[in-house]
Amino acid sequence: MTHELKILPVYFEAVVNERKQFEIRKNDRDFQVGDQLILKEWNKDGFTGKSCQSEITYITDYLQKNGYVVLSIRVGELENEKL
């Protein structure tokens, strides 16, 4: 399964530079290990055109708010859309 998700620029940069290898998300999509995430950079003006593909490698709800999970991710391809 592939999930497209918005991500703020500060977090997007940390993910693509591999300083941040997790996402905390509401589990309203039934995330599973092996699922692909398309993280689309988004700011107050809308989508920036940058995106990053990653794979979910581990999931836990330990010490999270009800309905939220921590997704461990492995970063894949980075894309820049031509605007």
Buried (B, 14 or more C-beta within 10 A) or exposed (E): EEBEBEBEEEBBBBBBEEEBBBBEBEBEEEBEEEBBBBBBBBEEEEEBEBBBBBBBEEBEEEEBEEEEBBBBBEBEEBEEEEE
